[in-house]
Amino acid sequence: MKARGVAWRILQVLGVFYLMFAMFGCVTADRLIFQPQAPSYSKELPGLKIIPAVDGTSLAVLHLPNASAPHTLFYFHGNAEDLGDVAPLLAAFHASGFAVLAFDYRGYGQSGGRASEKNVYADTQAVLAYARPELGVSPARCVVVGRSVGTGPAVHLAANEPVAGLVLVSPFKSAFRVVTGVRLLPFDRFNNLGQIGRVRCPVLVVHGTADEVIPFEHGEAVFAAASEPKRSVWLEGVHHNDIFQIAGRKIAGEIATFTQGLPAVPRTPQR
């Protein structure tokens, strides 16, 4: 009986610690996931437009048009970077023949407010609602490209809209599982592994085998859960933060090849 009582008390203590951990995760999740730095650019950035979100918050949107491009790359950037940081990458995509659309999450760059999973989803729809009539860009013409934390909204968009294609660079199973490795809580953020099976467009997954931030096995798991048609590109010895510096040309080439097999969709007339 004494041993049983000790075991029960241990279980009670573990239960309290679990509840405290769950409460901490629930309250601080968005602040831990989104870590914006000081803006790297001004409102003079070429192609920049400031639009209102549904609640009036200012969103910084970058559009690089290309009237002859059959598809628009809708790019979701990673954490601790903004449109100014990725502008050279987006310009390279544009120079290779794509139209490009991207925006800063709340609190990043020239976007106001504070980012959260819910806000990123809502702001993605606000950008699309603006892009359809004003820029002639519809989801059906978009090849959605997400990097790192940007794979969360990218997968969510592709799972809920009829986009042309989905490209994931360094994706995770879910935001919490990057830290815990396994699912410990009944809630999570950006559940890529749970949503990727609902994506019906072609999927390209790119991941560095030496990624120290989002382990390589996350990319493998997301790819395995995706439906056909799909293609993987595993970059031997490439880490997380140097993936475009080391393999940028290869990734661009893989995206170009990937999009060549996608059907072209007529452009939505601009106002």
GIDA-V579101 format. One record per backbone hydrogen bond with DSSP energy under -0.5 kcal/mol. NH is the residue of the N-H (numbers start at 1). CO is the residue of the C=O. Records with the same first field share a line. If there is no record, write none. Layout:
# GIDA-V579101
NH: CO, CO
This chain:
# GIDA-V579101
5: 1
6: 2
7: 3
8: 4
9: 5
10: 6
11: 7
12: 8
13: 9
14: 10
15: 11
16: 12
17: 13
18: 14
19: 15
20: 16
21: 17
22: 18
23: 19
24: 20
25: 21
26: 22
27: 23
28: 24
29: 25
32: 28
33: 29
34: 30
35: 33
45: 42
48: 45
49: 61
51: 49, 59
53: 57
56: 53
59: 51
61: 49, 59
62: 102
63: 47
64: 100
65: 63
69: 66
72: 141
73: 99
74: 72, 143
75: 73, 101
76: 145
77: 75
81: 78
86: 82
87: 83
90: 86
91: 87
92: 88
93: 89
94: 90
95: 91
96: 92
97: 94
98: 93
99: 71
100: 64
101: 73
102: 62
103: 75
104: 60
107: 111, 112
108: 105
111: 108
112: 58
115: 106
120: 116
121: 117
122: 118
123: 119
124: 120
125: 121
126: 122
127: 123
128: 124
129: 125
130: 126
131: 127
132: 128
133: 129
134: 130
135: 131
136: 131, 132
137: 131
138: 136
141: 138
142: 139
143: 72
144: 142, 165
145: 74
146: 167
147: 76
148: 169
150: 147
151: 148
152: 149
153: 149
154: 150
155: 151
156: 152
157: 153
158: 154
159: 155
160: 156, 157
161: 157
163: 161
164: 139, 142
165: 142
166: 202
167: 144
168: 204
169: 146, 167
170: 168, 206
175: 189
178: 174, 175
179: 175, 176
180: 176
181: 177
182: 180
184: 182
192: 190
193: 173
195: 191
196: 192
198: 195
199: 196
200: 158
202: 164
203: 229
204: 166
205: 231
206: 168
207: 233
209: 235
210: 238
211: 208
215: 213
218: 215
219: 215
220: 216
221: 217
222: 218
223: 219
224: 220
225: 221
226: 222, 223
227: 196
231: 203
233: 205
235: 207, 233
236: 234
238: 235
243: 240
246: 242
247: 243
248: 244
251: 247
252: 248
253: 249
254: 250
255: 251
256: 252
257: 253
258: 254
259: 255
260: 256
261: 257, 258
262: 259
265: 70
268: 136
271: 133
